[in-house]
């Protein structure tokens, strides 16, 4: 059996030690560079965390602002819906107001139906208005008893003594109108018709102290009807209407004798029959 040559396996006395051929110890320069890179990486990670926190805070703020904006938008939408509802209700409310106004006007006219307003009767201290009206009825030739009268009163504010003494205007010293309410409409119509016929009656015929004044008998009107009647009298002159009068609380106009009477119940009616002229607008 052949025996291997062990001399070839023996270490060569001329070779370097094994420790000199393979080295496991790191290079000091490489370690220092690695440490620096790790430090830089940590710094970058720290900056990244700061940026992430800043972005998170910004996102939170944005979310808060968005929530606030959404809340305001919701509130605005609610208000808009309320406004739209109110806008839709306006025509209904206007119609209701118009209806109520017409009802009040109708009730007021009904209440004034039996009343007559007398202008020009001198006002004296401690006067007896009922006795004055009965005296007027005698002068008019109307059979009137105190049982036909509901009440008699002066209309409007009483003048104070200072204004009567210091005022030099005849208009300021005009007596307040006497308002008489009759219990029956036919007696009121009789009294009013007689007063319209006797146009020459004056305060001298009543033996009441004071200056001579012409006495006028008128239907008792609501505030709106008085304003309408005043406007109608002015308009009819410009539009060459010959007649303008009140009958049963309604304003009537007539162009000339023989023409039919036109009832004026509103300013629209007056504008339609007697349009506003340029001179009236400029005036």
Sine and cosine of phi, psi and omega as CSV:
sin_phi,cos_phi,sin_psi,cos_psi,sin_omega,cos_omega
0.00,0.00,0.70,-0.71,-0.07,-1.00
-0.99,0.14,0.69,-0.72,0.00,-1.00
-0.98,-0.22,0.81,-0.58,-0.03,-1.00
-0.89,0.46,0.43,-0.90,0.01,-1.00
-0.99,0.10,0.96,-0.30,-0.05,-1.00
-0.98,0.19,-0.17,0.98,-0.02,-1.00
-0.94,0.34,-0.47,0.88,0.01,-1.00
-0.96,0.27,-0.35,0.94,0.00,-1.00
-1.00,0.00,-0.22,0.98,-0.03,-1.00
-0.96,0.29,0.56,-0.83,-0.02,-1.00
-0.88,0.48,0.59,-0.81,0.03,-1.00
-0.99,0.14,0.83,-0.56,-0.04,-1.00
-0.92,0.40,-0.30,0.96,-0.02,-1.00
-1.00,0.02,-0.23,0.97,-0.01,-1.00
-0.96,0.28,0.39,-0.92,0.03,-1.00
-0.97,0.24,0.36,-0.93,0.04,-1.00
-0.88,0.47,0.41,-0.91,-0.04,-1.00
-0.90,0.44,-0.57,0.82,-0.02,-1.00
-0.89,0.45,-0.44,0.90,0.00,-1.00
-0.99,0.15,-0.31,0.95,-0.06,-1.00
-1.00,0.06,-0.67,0.74,-0.02,-1.00
-0.85,-0.53,0.82,-0.57,-0.06,-1.00
-0.88,-0.47,0.83,-0.55,0.06,-1.00
-1.00,-0.07,-0.14,0.99,-0.03,-1.00
-0.98,0.21,0.73,-0.68,-0.03,-1.00
-0.93,0.37,0.38,-0.92,0.08,-1.00
-0.97,0.24,0.80,-0.60,-0.01,-1.00
-0.84,0.54,-0.59,0.81,0.00,-1.00
-0.92,0.40,-0.66,0.75,0.01,-1.00
-0.91,0.43,-0.64,0.77,0.00,-1.00
-0.89,0.45,-0.68,0.74,0.02,-1.00
-0.90,0.44,-0.63,0.78,0.01,-1.00
-0.92,0.39,-0.64,0.76,0.01,-1.00
-0.90,0.43,-0.65,0.76,0.02,-1.00
-0.89,0.47,-0.65,0.76,0.00,-1.00
-0.91,0.42,-0.66,0.75,-0.01,-1.00
-0.91,0.41,-0.63,0.78,0.05,-1.00
-0.89,0.45,-0.64,0.76,0.02,-1.00
-0.90,0.44,-0.70,0.72,0.03,-1.00
-0.89,0.46,-0.62,0.78,0.02,-1.00
-0.90,0.43,-0.65,0.76,0.05,-1.00
-0.89,0.46,-0.66,0.75,0.03,-1.00
-0.89,0.46,-0.67,0.75,0.02,-1.00
-0.90,0.43,-0.65,0.76,0.04,-1.00
-0.89,0.45,-0.65,0.76,0.04,-1.00
-0.89,0.46,-0.69,0.72,0.04,-1.00
-0.89,0.45,-0.63,0.77,0.00,-1.00
-0.90,0.43,-0.66,0.75,0.04,-1.00
-0.89,0.45,-0.66,0.75,0.03,-1.00
-0.89,0.46,-0.70,0.72,0.01,-1.00
-0.90,0.44,-0.66,0.75,0.03,-1.00
-0.89,0.46,-0.67,0.74,0.03,-1.00
-0.89,0.45,-0.68,0.74,0.00,-1.00
-0.89,0.45,-0.69,0.72,0.03,-1.00
-0.90,0.44,-0.63,0.77,0.04,-1.00
-0.88,0.47,-0.70,0.71,0.03,-1.00
-0.88,0.48,-0.67,0.75,0.02,-1.00
-0.90,0.44,-0.66,0.75,0.03,-1.00
-0.90,0.44,-0.64,0.77,0.04,-1.00
-0.88,0.47,-0.70,0.71,0.03,-1.00
-0.89,0.46,-0.67,0.74,0.03,-1.00
-0.88,0.47,-0.67,0.74,0.03,-1.00
-0.89,0.45,-0.66,0.75,0.03,-1.00
-0.89,0.45,-0.69,0.73,0.02,-1.00
-0.91,0.41,-0.63,0.77,0.05,-1.00
-0.89,0.45,-0.68,0.73,0.03,-1.00
-0.89,0.46,-0.66,0.75,0.03,-1.00
-0.90,0.44,-0.68,0.74,0.02,-1.00
-0.89,0.45,-0.68,0.73,0.04,-1.00
-0.88,0.47,-0.62,0.78,0.03,-1.00
-0.90,0.43,-0.69,0.73,0.01,-1.00
-0.91,0.40,-0.64,0.77,0.04,-1.00
-0.88,0.47,-0.67,0.74,0.02,-1.00
-0.89,0.46,-0.69,0.73,0.04,-1.00
-0.90,0.44,-0.66,0.76,0.02,-1.00
-0.90,0.44,-0.68,0.74,0.03,-1.00
-0.89,0.46,-0.63,0.77,0.04,-1.00
-0.89,0.45,-0.69,0.72,0.02,-1.00
-0.90,0.43,-0.65,0.76,0.02,-1.00
-0.89,0.46,-0.66,0.75,0.03,-1.00
-0.89,0.45,-0.64,0.77,0.05,-1.00
-0.90,0.43,-0.69,0.72,0.02,-1.00
-0.89,0.45,-0.68,0.74,0.03,-1.00
-0.88,0.47,-0.62,0.78,0.04,-1.00
-0.91,0.42,-0.67,0.74,0.02,-1.00
-0.91,0.42,-0.66,0.76,0.03,-1.00
-0.87,0.49,-0.65,0.76,0.03,-1.00
-0.93,0.37,-0.46,0.89,-0.01,-1.00
-0.99,0.13,-0.32,0.95,-0.07,-1.00
-0.84,0.55,-0.76,0.65,0.02,-1.00
-0.85,0.52,-0.61,0.79,0.01,-1.00
-0.92,0.40,-0.68,0.73,0.01,-1.00
-0.91,0.42,-0.65,0.76,0.03,-1.00
-0.88,0.47,-0.68,0.73,0.02,-1.00
-0.90,0.44,-0.64,0.77,0.03,-1.00
-0.90,0.43,-0.69,0.72,0.02,-1.00
-0.88,0.47,-0.68,0.73,0.02,-1.00
-0.88,0.48,-0.67,0.74,0.01,-1.00
-0.90,0.43,-0.70,0.71,0.02,-1.00
-0.91,0.42,-0.64,0.77,0.03,-1.00
-0.88,0.47,-0.67,0.74,0.02,-1.00
-0.91,0.41,-0.60,0.80,0.03,-1.00
-0.91,0.41,-0.69,0.72,0.04,-1.00
-0.89,0.46,-0.68,0.73,0.02,-1.00
-0.88,0.48,-0.66,0.75,0.00,-1.00
-0.91,0.41,-0.69,0.73,0.01,-1.00
-0.90,0.43,-0.64,0.77,0.00,-1.00
-0.90,0.43,-0.68,0.73,0.03,-1.00
-0.89,0.46,-0.65,0.76,0.03,-1.00
-0.88,0.47,-0.65,0.76,0.01,-1.00
-0.92,0.40,-0.52,0.86,-0.02,-1.00
-1.00,-0.01,0.00,1.00,-0.13,-0.99
-0.86,0.51,-0.59,0.81,-0.07,-1.00
-0.99,-0.17,0.31,0.95,-0.07,-1.00
-0.95,-0.32,0.50,-0.87,0.07,-1.00
-0.76,-0.65,0.66,-0.75,0.03,-1.00
-0.96,-0.29,0.80,-0.59,-0.03,-1.00
-0.91,-0.42,0.83,-0.56,-0.05,-1.00
-0.92,-0.38,0.70,-0.71,0.11,-0.99
0.93,-0.37,-0.07,1.00,0.03,-1.00
-0.99,0.13,0.85,-0.53,-0.06,-1.00
-0.86,0.51,0.63,-0.78,-0.02,-1.00
-0.99,-0.16,0.80,-0.60,-0.04,-1.00
-0.82,-0.57,0.40,-0.92,0.06,-1.00
-0.90,0.43,0.61,-0.79,0.06,-1.00
0.85,0.52,0.54,0.84,0.01,-1.00
-0.95,0.31,0.37,-0.93,0.06,-1.00
-0.93,-0.37,0.99,-0.10,-0.10,-0.99
-0.86,0.51,-0.60,0.80,-0.01,-1.00
-0.91,0.42,-0.70,0.71,0.04,-1.00
-0.88,0.48,-0.62,0.79,0.02,-1.00
-0.89,0.46,-0.70,0.72,-0.01,-1.00
-0.91,0.41,-0.65,0.76,0.03,-1.00
-0.90,0.44,-0.58,0.81,0.06,-1.00
-0.92,0.40,-0.67,0.74,0.05,-1.00
-0.88,0.48,-0.67,0.74,0.00,-1.00
-0.87,0.49,-0.64,0.77,0.04,-1.00
-0.88,0.48,-0.70,0.72,0.01,-1.00
-0.90,0.44,-0.51,0.86,0.00,-1.00
-1.00,0.09,-0.19,0.98,-0.04,-1.00
0.98,0.20,0.46,0.89,-0.01,-1.00
-0.97,-0.26,0.77,-0.64,0.06,-1.00
-0.98,0.20,0.98,-0.18,-0.07,-1.00
-0.78,-0.62,0.76,-0.64,0.05,-1.00
-0.92,-0.39,0.34,-0.94,0.01,-1.00
-0.91,0.42,-0.33,0.94,0.06,-1.00
-0.97,0.26,-0.20,0.98,0.06,-1.00
-1.00,0.07,-0.14,0.99,-0.13,-0.99
-0.95,-0.31,0.75,-0.66,0.10,-1.00
-0.99,0.17,-0.82,0.58,0.07,-1.00
-0.31,-0.95,0.32,-0.95,0.10,-1.00
-0.72,-0.69,0.72,-0.70,-0.01,-1.00
-0.48,-0.88,0.33,-0.94,0.12,-0.99
-1.00,0.10,0.62,-0.79,-0.03,-1.00
-0.96,-0.28,0.73,-0.68,0.05,-1.00
0.97,-0.23,0.16,-0.99,-0.02,-1.00
-0.94,0.33,0.58,-0.81,0.04,-1.00
-0.97,0.23,0.66,-0.75,0.07,-1.00
-0.95,0.30,0.69,-0.73,0.07,-1.00
-0.99,0.14,0.27,-0.96,-0.09,-1.00
-0.89,0.45,-0.59,0.81,-0.03,-1.00
-0.90,0.43,-0.68,0.73,-0.02,-1.00
-0.92,0.39,-0.56,0.83,0.01,-1.00
-0.94,0.34,-0.56,0.83,-0.04,-1.00
-0.99,0.16,-0.60,0.80,-0.12,-0.99
-1.00,-0.04,-0.36,0.93,-0.07,-1.00
-0.98,0.22,0.72,-0.70,0.03,-1.00
-0.98,-0.22,-0.04,1.00,-0.04,-1.00
-1.00,0.05,0.72,-0.69,0.02,-1.00
-0.92,0.40,-0.53,0.85,0.00,-1.00
-0.91,0.42,-0.62,0.79,0.00,-1.00
-0.90,0.43,-0.47,0.88,-0.04,-1.00
-0.99,-0.10,0.17,0.98,0.04,-1.00
-0.90,0.44,0.69,-0.73,0.05,-1.00
-0.93,0.36,0.45,-0.89,0.04,-1.00
-0.94,0.35,0.54,-0.84,0.02,-1.00
-0.89,0.46,0.54,-0.84,0.14,-0.99
-1.00,-0.06,0.77,-0.64,0.02,-1.00
-0.92,-0.40,0.82,-0.57,0.02,-1.00
-0.87,-0.49,0.74,-0.67,0.06,-1.00
-0.94,-0.35,0.84,-0.55,0.01,-1.00
-1.00,-0.02,0.46,-0.89,0.03,-1.00
-0.98,0.22,-0.42,0.91,-0.02,-1.00
-0.82,-0.57,0.65,-0.76,-0.05,-1.00
-0.94,0.35,-0.57,0.82,-0.01,-1.00
-0.92,0.39,-0.57,0.82,0.06,-1.00
-0.93,0.36,-0.63,0.78,0.08,-1.00
-0.87,0.49,-0.70,0.71,-0.01,-1.00
-0.90,0.43,-0.62,0.78,0.03,-1.00
-0.89,0.45,-0.72,0.70,0.00,-1.00
-0.89,0.45,-0.71,0.70,-0.03,-1.00
-0.92,0.40,-0.67,0.75,0.00,-1.00
-0.88,0.47,-0.66,0.75,0.03,-1.00
-0.92,0.39,-0.63,0.78,0.02,-1.00
-0.91,0.41,-0.59,0.81,0.04,-1.00
-0.94,0.35,-0.52,0.85,-0.02,-1.00
-0.96,0.26,-0.68,0.74,-0.01,-1.00
-1.00,0.06,0.98,0.18,-0.07,-1.00
-0.98,0.19,-0.24,0.97,-0.08,-1.00
-0.99,-0.11,0.11,0.99,0.00,-1.00
-0.96,0.29,0.65,-0.76,-0.02,-1.00
-0.71,-0.70,0.08,-1.00,-0.01,-1.00
-0.91,0.42,-0.38,0.93,0.03,-1.00
-0.90,0.43,-0.51,0.86,-0.01,-1.00
-0.95,0.31,-0.20,0.98,-0.08,-1.00
-0.97,-0.22,-0.03,1.00,-0.01,-1.00
0.83,0.56,0.64,0.77,0.05,-1.00
-0.96,-0.28,0.78,-0.63,-0.01,-1.00
-0.85,0.53,0.51,-0.86,0.04,-1.00
0.80,-0.60,0.12,-0.99,-0.02,-1.00
-0.91,0.41,0.37,-0.93,0.02,-1.00
-0.95,0.30,0.76,-0.64,0.02,-1.00
-0.68,-0.73,0.61,-0.79,0.13,-0.99
-0.97,0.25,0.67,-0.74,-0.06,-1.00
-0.98,-0.21,0.73,-0.68,-0.01,-1.00
-0.87,-0.48,0.63,-0.78,0.00,-1.00
-0.90,-0.43,0.84,-0.55,-0.06,-1.00
-0.73,-0.68,0.42,-0.91,0.16,-0.99
-0.93,0.37,0.53,-0.85,0.06,-1.00
-0.98,0.18,0.82,-0.57,-0.09,-1.00
-0.88,-0.48,0.40,-0.91,0.15,-0.99
-0.95,0.30,0.24,-0.97,0.02,-1.00
-0.86,0.51,-0.67,0.74,-0.02,-1.00
-0.91,0.42,-0.65,0.76,0.00,-1.00
-0.94,0.35,-0.57,0.82,0.07,-1.00
-0.89,0.46,-0.70,0.72,0.03,-1.00
-0.90,0.43,-0.65,0.76,0.02,-1.00
-0.91,0.41,-0.66,0.75,0.01,-1.00
-0.91,0.42,-0.65,0.76,0.03,-1.00
-0.90,0.45,-0.70,0.72,0.02,-1.00
-0.91,0.42,-0.62,0.78,-0.01,-1.00
-0.91,0.42,-0.65,0.76,0.01,-1.00
-0.89,0.45,-0.62,0.78,0.02,-1.00
-0.94,0.34,-0.67,0.74,-0.05,-1.00
-0.93,0.37,-0.66,0.75,-0.07,-1.00
-0.90,0.44,-0.51,0.86,0.05,-1.00
-0.91,0.41,-0.70,0.71,-0.01,-1.00
-0.94,0.34,-0.51,0.86,-0.02,-1.00
-1.00,-0.05,0.13,0.99,0.07,-1.00
0.88,0.47,0.61,0.79,0.19,-0.98
-1.00,0.04,0.72,-0.69,-0.10,-0.99
-0.99,0.12,-0.50,0.87,-0.11,-0.99
-0.82,-0.58,0.63,-0.78,0.09,-1.00
-0.51,-0.86,0.88,-0.48,-0.08,-1.00
-0.49,-0.87,0.15,-0.99,0.02,-1.00
-0.93,-0.37,0.72,-0.70,0.10,-0.99
-0.63,-0.78,0.86,-0.50,-0.01,-1.00
0.82,0.58,0.66,0.76,0.07,-1.00
0.98,0.19,0.10,0.99,-0.03,-1.00
-0.90,-0.44,0.71,-0.70,0.05,-1.00
-0.97,0.24,0.73,-0.68,0.03,-1.00
-0.79,-0.61,0.60,-0.80,0.08,-1.00
-0.76,-0.65,0.43,-0.90,0.04,-1.00
-0.57,-0.82,0.73,-0.68,-0.06,-1.00
-0.89,0.45,-0.77,0.64,0.01,-1.00
-0.36,-0.93,0.13,-0.99,-0.02,-1.00
-0.85,0.52,0.73,-0.68,0.00,-1.00
0.99,-0.11,-0.35,0.94,0.05,-1.00
-0.98,0.21,0.46,-0.89,0.03,-1.00
-0.94,0.33,0.49,-0.87,0.06,-1.00
-0.96,0.28,0.59,-0.81,0.01,-1.00
-0.91,-0.42,0.86,-0.51,0.02,-1.00
-0.98,0.20,0.78,-0.63,0.03,-1.00
-0.92,-0.38,0.96,-0.29,-0.05,-1.00
-0.97,-0.25,-0.35,0.94,0.00,-1.00
-0.63,-0.77,0.20,-0.98,0.06,-1.00
-0.91,0.41,-0.48,0.88,0.06,-1.00
-0.90,0.43,-0.65,0.76,0.07,-1.00
-0.88,0.48,-0.68,0.73,-0.01,-1.00
-0.91,0.42,-0.65,0.76,-0.01,-1.00
-0.92,0.39,-0.56,0.83,-0.01,-1.00
-0.93,0.36,-0.63,0.78,-0.04,-1.00
-1.00,-0.05,-0.47,0.88,0.01,-1.00
-0.73,-0.68,0.99,0.16,-0.03,-1.00
-0.88,0.48,0.51,-0.86,0.05,-1.00
-0.91,0.41,0.76,-0.64,-0.02,-1.00
-1.00,0.05,0.26,-0.97,0.04,-1.00
-0.90,0.44,-0.58,0.81,0.00,-1.00
-0.91,0.40,-0.61,0.79,0.03,-1.00
-0.92,0.39,-0.64,0.77,0.01,-1.00
-0.91,0.41,-0.66,0.75,0.01,-1.00
-0.94,0.34,-0.53,0.85,-0.02,-1.00
-0.97,0.26,0.00,0.00,0.00,0.00
